[in-house]
């Protein structure tokens, strides 16, 4: 499947990254894993992906900072970026929207729901 869409998943929790990757690969997507925001940004610079899935609370660079940095890059202005986080307050969601997050999913996530949202965004 060379034309599979690729998703960059950014989370400092290894077990969560594994779970997300498993669900997405099972649905036919290619997955690039990043351990935190800085790693995610580095990987995004090397290869433009079809969707970014990021946690908010990570050491070094949080999800909002990562989204801001990605939106500053020409090839990431229209790429969907989903926040997958334990944060569910209106204030943080408003901040996410302000920096360019496309959507929001709260952990623990439902695998079927994640796949459905990703399909809606990138097919």
Secondary structure, 3 states (H helix, E strand, C coil): CCCCCEEEEECCCHHHHHHHHHHHHHCCCEEEEECCHHHHHHHHHHCCCCEEEECCCCCCCCHHHHHHHHHCCHHHCCCEEEEEECCCCHHHHHHHHHHCCCEEEECCCCHHHHHHHHHHHHC
